[in-house]
Amino acid sequence: MRDQIARLRGAIYSLWYGYFRKNVSIGTGLRIYKKLRISGSGRVDIGRNFVVDGICGDRSQYVTLDVLHPDSVIRIGNNARFHAARISAKFKISIGDDVLIEESGVIDTDFHSIEKKRENSSDENAEKCSVSIGDRVSIGSRSFVTKGLTIGDDVIVAPGSVVATSVKACMRVCGNPARPL
């Protein structure tokens, strides 16, 4: 029954976004178990069989996809599973197929500056800040992926890690900053 309700929510959500938000494209098979929030004026492309869920026992956790600029892009491949993930793009974030992101953040810029001025950094651009996450990647809970890096295929990011540099394919990383195991 839970799966049927999630599929129904996904179908309604896909229809609504298909009619009212032309900047969002959602593939077939969307399942929504917890809240999904897509905001901003940029482009969001979601592949087939995308699963949106939260964290067991925490009703306040849900998935957010924020495209913060009209030129921003978030691309998510097929069979991805997001559990309370927070994805925020000012430029571009590409996420491959069969990716699991659990209660983690992925961000492609420093627009979240903690300086009093809160100004945008002048040295940031799409080429320098874009994030690319390969296929079959698992990002553990309470992890954070920062701007301007590539995570290769078949990578496992341990819970609580801060990924601040690119990670080669087939690696397991953990820590702050994340280092190979």
C-alpha positions in Angstrom: 0.0 0.0 0.0 2.9 2.4 0.9 4.4 1.9 -2.6 1.1 2.5 -4.3 0.6 5.8 -2.5 4.2 6.8 -3.3 3.6 6.0 -7.0 0.3 8.0 -7.0 2.0 11.0 -5.4 4.8 10.7 -8.0 2.3 10.6 -10.9 0.4 13.7 -9.5 3.6 15.5 -8.9 4.9 14.8 -12.4 1.6 16.0 -14.0 1.6 19.2 -11.9 5.2 20.0 -12.8 4.6 19.1 -16.4 1.8 21.7 -16.7 2.9 24.5 -14.4 6.8 24.3 -14.3 8.3 24.0 -17.7 11.8 24.2 -16.3 11.3 20.7 -14.6 11.4 17.4 -16.4 10.6 14.2 -14.6 10.9 10.7 -16.0 8.4 7.9 -15.5 8.3 5.9 -12.2 8.7 8.7 -9.7 7.9 7.5 -6.2 7.5 10.1 -3.4 7.4 8.7 0.1 8.3 12.0 1.8 8.1 15.7 0.7 9.9 16.8 -2.5 10.5 20.5 -2.9 11.9 21.9 -6.2 12.5 25.6 -6.1 14.1 28.3 -8.3 14.0 29.4 -11.9 16.8 27.1 -13.2 16.4 23.7 -15.0 15.8 20.4 -13.2 16.0 17.1 -15.2 15.1 13.9 -13.3 15.5 10.4 -14.8 13.3 7.4 -14.6 12.4 5.6 -11.3 13.5 8.4 -9.0 12.7 7.7 -5.3 12.2 10.4 -2.8 12.2 9.4 0.9 13.2 10.7 4.3 14.9 9.3 7.3 13.1 6.8 9.4 11.7 8.3 12.6 12.2 11.9 11.4 9.2 13.5 9.7 10.9 16.8 9.2 13.5 15.5 6.8 12.7 15.7 3.1 14.4 16.2 -0.3 15.1 19.7 -1.7 16.3 20.6 -5.2 17.2 24.3 -5.5 18.2 25.9 -8.8 19.1 29.3 -7.6 19.7 31.1 -10.9 17.9 31.0 -14.3 21.0 29.3 -15.8 21.3 26.7 -13.0 20.9 23.0 -13.9 20.4 19.9 -11.8 20.5 16.7 -13.7 19.7 13.4 -11.9 20.1 10.0 -13.7 17.9 6.9 -13.7 17.1 4.8 -10.6 18.4 7.4 -8.1 17.3 7.3 -4.5 17.4 10.5 -2.3 16.7 10.3 1.4 16.5 13.7 2.9 19.1 15.1 0.4 19.7 18.8 -0.1 20.9 19.7 -3.6 21.6 23.4 -4.4 22.9 24.6 -7.7 23.9 28.1 -8.8 25.7 26.6 -11.9 25.4 22.9 -12.6 25.2 19.6 -10.6 25.1 16.3 -12.6 24.2 13.1 -10.7 24.5 9.7 -12.5 22.4 6.6 -12.5 21.8 4.3 -9.5 23.0 6.9 -7.0 22.0 6.9 -3.3 22.2 10.1 -1.4 21.1 9.9 2.2 20.6 13.0 4.4 23.5 14.8 2.7 24.2 18.1 1.0 25.6 18.8 -2.5 26.4 22.4 -3.4 28.2 24.0 -6.3 29.2 27.4 -5.0 29.9 29.6 -2.0 26.6 31.5 -2.3 26.0 30.5 1.3 28.8 32.7 2.5 28.9 33.4 6.2 30.6 36.8 5.7 28.7 39.8 6.9 28.5 41.3 3.3 26.9 38.1 1.9 28.2 39.0 -1.6 28.7 36.6 -4.4 32.3 35.6 -5.0 33.6 37.1 -8.2 35.9 34.2 -9.0 33.1 31.6 -9.3 31.9 30.4 -12.7 30.3 27.3 -14.1 33.5 25.7 -15.4 35.2 26.1 -12.0 32.3 25.2 -9.7 30.2 22.5 -11.4 29.8 19.2 -9.6 29.7 15.8 -11.3 28.7 12.6 -9.4 29.2 9.4 -11.4 27.1 6.2 -11.6 26.5 3.8 -8.6 27.7 6.3 -6.0 26.6 6.1 -2.4 26.8 9.2 -0.2 26.3 8.4 3.5 24.3 10.5 5.9 25.5 13.8 7.2 28.0 14.1 4.4 28.7 17.2 2.4 29.9 17.5 -1.2 31.5 20.9 -2.1 31.9 22.9 -5.3 34.1 22.2 -8.3 34.7 18.5 -8.0 34.0 15.1 -9.7 33.1 11.9 -7.9 33.8 8.9 -10.2 31.7 5.8 -10.7 31.3 3.2 -7.9 32.4 5.5 -5.1 31.3 5.1 -1.5 31.3 8.2 0.7 31.2 7.2 4.4 28.7 9.0 6.7 29.8 12.3 8.1 32.4 13.0 5.4 33.2 16.3 3.8 34.2 15.8 0.1 36.3 18.8 -0.8 38.4 17.3 -3.7 37.6 15.0 -6.6 37.4 11.3 -6.0 38.5 8.7 -8.5 36.3 5.8 -9.5 35.9 2.7 -7.3 37.2 4.5 -4.1 35.9 4.6 -0.6 36.4 7.8 1.3 35.7 9.1 4.7 36.5 11.9 7.1 36.8 15.7 7.0 38.3 16.3 4.5 37.4 13.0 2.9 40.4 10.7 2.2 40.6 7.2 0.7 40.2 4.3 3.1 
